[in-house]
Amino acid sequence: MGIIRMEYLLVSVGSAGDVLPLITLGESLKKRGHSTTLLGNEIFSGLARERGLDFVAVSSSCNGGDRAHNDKYILNRRYYGLYFARHAVTWNSMLLRYIADSANPRLRIISVDRINLWADLIAAAELRVPVIRVQIASDSQ
């Protein structure tokens, strides 16, 4: 019996600290013959493709993904709601649309567990797409 090839969507709307571990995981999955796509900020597209992953850029409204990284300073302040209003709704809408359009029974989602990401959980509940959420620990934790 052969190996069942799966399609993995690796999702991070975060910075390099979240994305780089997913790229490493994606490389490993790719070596095992699975299809892997990273969904993240455009600044990581070159690295993802260099490592053999397909890439889908999230956008932040019409402002581009770079604005989201420039706005990160408000995340840990009382204005974090502004960050979500500017970026998270757009990211999650795009992700959910991408998943729904895929309609691939072999699709699996691996996403970084972040408060600003909920489309993967909706996809799990509504579309029955299996989701694995991972936590990325930093040295300070």
SEPATI-90638 format. One record per residue: residue in one letter; chain; x, y, z of N, C-alpha, C, CB in turn. Coordinates in steps of 0.05 Angstrom, whole numbers, padded with zeros to 5 digits. Each point is the difference from the previous one (the first is absolute). Glycine has a CB too. Layout:
N
A, A, X, Y, Z, X, Y, Z, X, Y, Z, X, Y, Z
...
! end
This chain:
141
M, A, 00017, -00024, 00000, -00017, 00024, 00000, 00018, 00025, 00000, -00037, -00025, 00024
G, A, 00031, 00044, -00042, 00016, 00024, -00003, -00006, 00021, 00021, 00003, -00010, -00048
I, A, 00014, 00030, 00048, -00004, 00022, 00018, -00022, 00018, -00012, 00048, -00002, 00016
I, A, -00066, 00011, 00001, -00021, 00019, -00009, 00012, 00028, 00000, -00037, -00030, 00019
R, A, 00036, 00042, -00041, 00011, 00028, -00003, -00021, 00020, 00009, 00030, -00014, -00038
M, A, -00022, 00031, 00056, -00019, 00020, 00011, 00008, 00028, -00010, -00008, -00028, 00041
E, A, -00010, 00046, -00038, 00005, 00028, -00007, -00001, 00016, 00026, -00020, -00005, -00047
Y, A, 00043, 00017, 00054, 00002, 00015, 00025, 00000, 00030, -00006, 00025, -00038, 00022
L, A, -00041, 00052, -00008, 00000, 00029, -00001, 00011, 00010, 00026, -00040, 00002, -00031
L, A, 00063, 00010, 00030, 00014, 00010, 00024, -00006, 00030, 00002, 00037, -00035, -00004
V, A, -00049, 00042, 00027, -00011, 00027, 00003, 00014, 00015, 00022, -00044, -00016, -00018
S, A, 00055, 00039, 00012, 00009, 00019, 00020, -00003, 00028, -00010, 00033, -00034, 00017
V, A, -00046, 00050, -00002, -00002, 00029, -00006, 00019, 00016, 00017, -00048, -00006, -00014
G, A, 00068, -00008, 00025, 00019, 00012, 00018, 00026, 00007, -00013, -00021, -00025, 00036
S, A, 00040, 00029, -00019, 00027, 00008, -00009, 00018, -00024, -00004, -00005, 00043, 00025
A, A, 00030, -00039, -00029, 00019, -00021, -00006, 00001, -00021, 00022, 00027, 00032, -00026
G, A, -00031, -00024, 00051, 00000, -00019, 00022, -00022, -00021, -00003, 00019, 00035, 00029
D, A, -00041, -00028, -00042, -00022, -00020, -00005, 00004, -00014, -00027, -00030, 00028, 00028
V, A, 00039, -00013, -00047, 00001, -00011, -00028, 00023, -00020, -00004, -00020, 00043, -00015
L, A, 00044, -00037, 00025, 00023, -00017, -00005, -00004, -00028, 00010, 00028, 00040, 00003
P, A, -00039, -00045, 00021, -00006, -00028, 00007, -00019, -00014, -00019, 00008, 00013, 00048
L, A, -00028, 00002, -00058, -00018, -00012, -00019, 00013, -00007, -00027, -00037, 00025, 00022
I, A, 00056, -00008, -00030, 00014, -00006, -00025, 00017, -00026, 00004, 00002, 00049, -00012
T, A, 00010, -00052, 00035, 00016, -00024, 00006, -00018, -00024, 00000, 00032, 00027, 00027
L, A, -00056, -00025, -00014, -00019, -00022, 00000, -00009, -00006, -00029, -00015, 00013, 00047
G, A, 00009, 00008, -00062, -00008, -00004, -00028, 00021, -00014, -00017, -00027, 00041, 00005
E, A, 00052, -00035, 00000, 00022, -00014, -00015, -00001, -00030, 00006, 00028, 00042, 00002
S, A, -00032, -00048, 00024, 00000, -00028, 00008, -00024, -00015, -00012, 00022, 00013, 00043
L, A, -00045, 00000, -00043, -00024, -00012, -00013, 00004, -00004, -00030, -00029, 00021, 00036
K, A, 00041, -00001, -00048, 00005, -00001, -00029, 00019, -00024, -00007, -00006, 00050, -00003
K, A, 00026, -00054, 00020, 00019, -00022, -00004, -00014, -00027, 00002, 00037, 00028, 00018
R, A, -00059, -00029, -00003, -00016, -00024, 00003, -00021, -00003, -00022, 00007, 00002, 00049
G, A, -00006, 00016, -00069, -00018, -00002, -00023, -00027, 00015, 00002, 00022, -00043, -00007
H, A, -00025, 00058, 00028, -00026, 00015, 00003, 00002, 00027, -00014, -00008, -00024, 00044
S, A, -00015, 00034, -00052, -00002, 00027, -00011, -00001, 00020, 00023, -00024, -00017, -00042
T, A, 00041, 00038, 00041, 00000, 00019, 00022, -00002, 00029, -00011, 00027, -00032, 00028
T, A, -00044, 00047, -00016, -00004, 00028, -00007, 00002, 00017, 00026, -00029, -00012, -00040
L, A, 00045, 00032, 00039, 00001, 00019, 00022, -00017, 00024, -00006, 00047, -00015, 00012
L, A, -00065, 00022, 00006, -00016, 00024, -00002, 00011, 00019, 00021, -00042, -00026, -00017
G, A, 00053, 00048, 00008, 00012, 00019, 00018, 00005, 00027, -00013, 00020, -00038, 00024
N, A, -00004, 00054, -00010, 00007, 00026, -00010, 00018, -00002, -00024, -00005, 00019, 00046
E, A, 00000, -00001, -00065, 00015, 00000, -00026, 00030, 00000, 00004, -00039, 00023, -00020
I, A, 00049, -00011, 00042, 00029, 00002, 00004, 00013, -00027, 00002, -00007, 00044, 00022
F, A, -00009, -00065, -00016, 00011, -00027, 00002, -00003, -00017, -00025, -00010, 00002, 00048
S, A, -00001, 00010, -00069, -00005, -00016, -00025, 00026, -00011, -00012, -00040, 00028, -00008
G, A, 00061, -00012, 00006, 00025, -00009, -00012, 00012, -00024, 00015, 00007, 00046, -00016
L, A, -00007, -00043, 00043, 00012, -00022, 00016, -00017, -00025, -00003, 00019, 00034, 00032
A, A, -00045, -00032, -00031, -00017, -00023, -00002, 00004, -00014, -00027, -00034, 00021, 00030
R, A, 00034, -00006, -00051, 00004, -00012, -00026, 00028, -00012, -00004, -00033, 00033, -00018
E, A, 00053, -00019, 00030, 00027, -00010, -00001, 00002, -00028, 00014, 00017, 00047, 00000
R, A, -00033, -00051, 00020, 00000, -00025, 00015, -00020, -00021, -00012, 00012, 00026, 00041
G, A, -00024, -00019, -00064, -00017, -00019, -00014, -00029, 00000, 00007, 00040, -00027, -00003
L, A, -00049, 00047, 00018, -00028, 00002, 00008, -00015, 00018, -00019, 00013, -00007, 00048
D, A, -00038, 00001, -00053, -00017, 00019, -00014, -00006, 00022, 00020, -00021, -00036, -00031
F, A, 00012, 00059, 00020, -00004, 00023, 00018, -00025, 00015, -00008, 00050, 00004, 00008
V, A, -00065, 00004, 00012, -00023, 00018, -00004, 00003, 00023, 00019, -00031, -00038, -00015
A, A, 00030, 00062, 00004, 00004, 00024, 00017, -00026, 00009, 00012, 00038, 00014, -00028
V, A, -00038, -00008, 00054, -00023, 00013, 00013, 00005, 00030, -00005, -00007, -00037, 00035
S, A, -00015, 00051, -00038, 00002, 00029, -00003, -00015, 00013, 00023, 00004, -00004, -00051
S, A, 00004, 00028, 00057, -00014, 00015, 00020, -00015, 00023, -00013, 00036, -00012, 00034
S, A, -00061, 00007, -00040, -00016, 00019, -00015, 00014, 00008, -00025, -00020, 00018, 00042
C, A, 00021, 00007, -00049, 00014, 00008, -00024, 00028, 00010, 00007, -00043, 00012, -00021
N, A, 00051, -00015, 00046, 00025, 00012, 00009, 00024, -00019, -00002, -00026, 00027, 00031
G, A, 00022, -00052, -00038, 00022, -00019, -00001, 00008, -00011, 00027, 00016, 00025, -00040
G, A, -00003, -00047, 00040, 00006, -00014, 00025, 00021, 00015, 00017, -00010, -00041, -00023
D, A, 00026, 00058, 00011, 00020, 00014, 00015, -00012, 00018, 00021, 00030, -00002, -00039
R, A, -00053, 00014, 00034, -00013, 00017, 00020, -00006, -00015, 00025, -00019, 00028, -00037
A, A, 00011, -00053, 00034, -00006, -00016, 00024, 00024, -00003, 00018, -00034, -00025, -00026
H, A, 00058, 00021, 00014, 00024, -00002, 00016, 00008, 00027, 00012, 00015, -00038, -00029
N, A, -00020, 00059, 00015, 00005, 00026, 00010, -00019, 00007, 00023, 00017, 00015, -00045
D, A, -00041, -00026, 00045, -00020, 00005, 00021, 00003, -00018, 00024, -00030, 00015, -00036
K, A, 00049, -00033, 00036, 00003, -00020, 00022, 00004, 00014, 00027, 00018, -00033, -00033
Y, A, -00008, 00057, 00033, 00005, 00013, 00026, -00025, 00005, 00016, 00039, 00021, -00021
I, A, -00062, -00020, 00007, -00025, 00004, 00015, -00013, -00026, 00011, -00008, 00040, -00029
L, A, 00020, -00062, 00022, -00012, -00026, 00009, 00000, -00003, 00030, 00016, -00020, -00042
N, A, 00005, 00028, 00055, 00002, -00004, 00029, -00008, 00025, 00016, 00037, -00032, -00008
R, A, -00052, 00049, -00005, -00010, 00024, 00013, -00030, 00000, 00001, 00041, 00025, -00015
R, A, -00053, -00005, 00026, -00029, 00001, 00002, -00014, 00003, -00026, 00006, 00020, 00045
Y, A, 00009, -00014, -00067, -00012, 00004, -00026, 00001, -00025, -00017, 00012, 00048, 00003
Y, A, -00009, -00071, 00009, 00003, -00025, -00016, -00025, -00005, -00017, 00029, -00019, 00035
G, A, -00052, 00029, -00027, -00024, -00003, -00016, 00003, 00014, -00027, -00027, -00002, 00042
L, A, 00042, 00024, -00043, 00006, 00013, -00025, 00015, -00018, -00019, 00000, 00044, 00024
Y, A, 00019, -00058, -00013, 00016, -00019, -00016, -00018, -00021, -00013, 00040, 00007, 00030
F, A, -00058, -00018, -00013, -00018, -00020, -00011, -00019, 00012, -00022, 00002, -00024, 00044
A, A, -00012, 00048, -00039, -00017, 00012, -00019, 00014, 00005, -00027, -00025, 00022, 00038
R, A, 00051, -00014, -00036, 00015, 00006, -00024, 00008, -00025, -00016, 00016, 00041, 00023
H, A, -00011, -00063, -00009, 00013, -00022, -00013, -00014, -00027, 00002, 00041, 00024, 00008
A, A, -00050, -00032, 00016, -00008, -00027, 00005, -00025, -00008, -00016, 00019, 00004, 00045
V, A, -00038, 00014, -00048, -00024, -00007, -00015, 00007, -00007, -00029, -00028, 00030, 00030
T, A, 00046, -00014, -00042, 00008, -00004, -00028, 00015, -00027, -00002, 00003, 00050, -00007
W, A, 00016, -00055, 00025, 00015, -00025, 00000, -00019, -00024, 00002, 00040, 00023, 00020
N, A, -00057, -00022, -00001, -00018, -00023, 00005, -00020, -00005, -00022, 00006, 00008, 00048
S, A, -00016, 00014, -00060, -00018, -00003, -00023, 00014, -00013, -00023, -00025, 00041, 00015
M, A, 00050, -00032, -00020, 00015, -00011, -00022, 00007, -00030, 00004, 00019, 00046, -00008
L, A, -00011, -00052, 00033, 00006, -00028, 00006, -00024, -00018, -00003, 00035, 00016, 00031
L, A, -00058, -00008, -00020, -00024, -00016, -00002, -00009, -00004, -00029, -00013, 00017, 00045
R, A, 00016, 00004, -00061, -00007, -00002, -00028, 00018, -00019, -00015, -00017, 00047, 00001
Y, A, 00043, -00046, 00006, 00020, -00018, -00013, -00006, -00029, 00007, 00035, 00037, 00003
I, A, -00042, -00042, 00022, -00006, -00027, 00009, -00025, -00010, -00013, 00022, 00009, 00044
A, A, -00043, 00008, -00045, -00026, -00008, -00012, 00004, -00006, -00030, -00025, 00027, 00035
D, A, 00040, -00010, -00048, 00005, -00004, -00029, 00016, -00025, -00006, -00003, 00050, -00005
S, A, 00020, -00058, 00024, 00016, -00024, -00004, -00017, -00025, -00003, 00037, 00022, 00026
A, A, -00056, -00025, -00008, -00018, -00023, 00000, 00016, -00027, -00004, -00037, 00030, -00017
N, A, 00060, -00032, 00028, 00017, -00024, -00002, -00004, -00017, 00024, 00034, 00025, -00029
P, A, -00043, -00050, 00026, -00004, -00017, 00024, 00026, -00008, 00014, -00041, -00017, -00022
R, A, 00064, 00022, 00008, 00026, -00006, 00012, 00013, 00024, 00013, 00005, -00036, -00034
L, A, -00020, 00058, 00035, 00011, 00025, 00012, 00002, -00003, 00030, -00019, 00027, -00038
R, A, 00041, -00019, 00049, 00005, 00002, 00029, 00012, 00027, 00005, 00006, -00050, 00005
I, A, -00014, 00063, 00017, 00010, 00026, 00007, 00017, -00002, 00025, -00040, 00022, -00021
I, A, 00064, -00010, 00019, 00017, 00003, 00023, 00004, 00030, 00004, 00024, -00045, -00007
S, A, -00034, 00055, 00029, 00001, 00029, 00004, 00012, 00007, 00027, -00040, 00005, -00029
V, A, 00052, 00018, 00030, 00012, 00010, 00025, -00023, 00011, 00017, 00045, 00012, -00022
D, A, -00046, -00020, 00047, -00021, 00007, 00018, 00002, 00029, 00009, -00002, -00048, 00016
R, A, -00014, 00065, -00029, 00001, 00029, 00006, -00029, 00010, 00003, 00044, 00005, -00025
I, A, -00047, 00014, 00043, -00027, 00011, 00005, -00012, 00014, -00025, 00013, 00006, 00047
N, A, 00004, 00003, -00065, -00010, 00014, -00024, -00006, -00019, -00023, 00026, 00040, 00014
L, A, -00025, -00066, -00009, -00005, -00020, -00020, -00023, -00018, 00009, 00048, 00002, -00016
W, A, -00070, -00001, 00002, -00023, -00017, 00007, -00012, -00014, -00024, -00009, 00030, 00038
A, A, 00017, -00024, -00062, -00012, -00012, -00024, 00006, -00030, -00001, 00005, 00043, -00024
D, A, 00018, -00052, 00034, 00006, -00028, 00000, -00020, -00015, 00018, 00049, 00010, -00008
L, A, -00057, 00002, 00030, -00019, -00013, 00018, -00028, -00001, -00012, 00027, 00015, 00039
I, A, -00034, 00006, -00054, -00026, 00000, -00014, 00001, -00022, -00022, -00006, 00050, 00009
A, A, 00028, -00052, -00023, 00003, -00021, -00021, -00003, -00028, 00013, 00030, 00031, -00027
A, A, -00019, -00034, 00050, -00002, -00026, 00013, -00029, -00006, 00008, 00047, 00005, 00018
A, A, -00061, 00015, -00007, -00027, -00004, 00009, -00020, -00002, -00023, 00012, 00024, 00042
E, A, -00010, -00006, -00061, -00020, 00002, -00022, 00007, -00017, -00024, -00009, 00046, 00016
L, A, 00034, -00048, -00023, 00008, -00014, -00025, 00012, -00027, 00006, 00008, 00043, -00022
R, A, -00005, -00050, 00048, 00011, -00025, 00009, 00029, -00005, -00011, -00047, -00018, 00002
V, A, 00062, 00039, -00003, 00028, -00002, -00008, 00017, -00004, 00025, -00007, 00029, -00042
P, A, 00022, -00051, 00044, 00017, -00004, 00023, 00020, 00023, 00004, -00006, -00050, -00006
V, A, 00009, 00058, 00031, 00017, 00022, 00007, 00019, -00009, 00023, -00035, 00034, -00015
I, A, 00060, -00027, 00012, 00019, -00003, 00022, 00010, 00027, 00007, 00014, -00047, -00014
R, A, -00017, 00056, 00039, 00010, 00026, 00008, 00025, -00005, 00016, -00047, 00021, 00001
V, A, 00068, -00006, -00008, 00025, -00003, 00014, 00007, 00026, 00015, 00016, -00033, -00035
Q, A, -00003, 00030, 00057, 00010, 00023, 00015, 00030, 00002, -00004, -00037, -00004, 00034
I, A, 00045, 00028, -00040, 00029, 00005, -00004, 00010, 00013, 00026, -00005, 00006, -00051
A, A, 00022, -00020, 00065, 00011, 00010, 00025, 00025, 00017, -00005, -00019, -00040, 00025
S, A, 00021, 00062, -00010, 00024, 00016, -00003, 00018, -00006, 00024, -00025, 00036, -00025
D, A, 00049, -00026, 00024, 00019, -00005, 00022, -00010, 00013, 00026, 00037, -00002, -00033
S, A, -00054, 00023, 00030, -00009, 00014, 00025, -00023, -00014, 00013, 00015, 00042, -00021
Q, A, -00026, -00063, 00009, -00023, -00013, 00012, 00008, -00023, 00017, -00027, 00013, -00039
! end
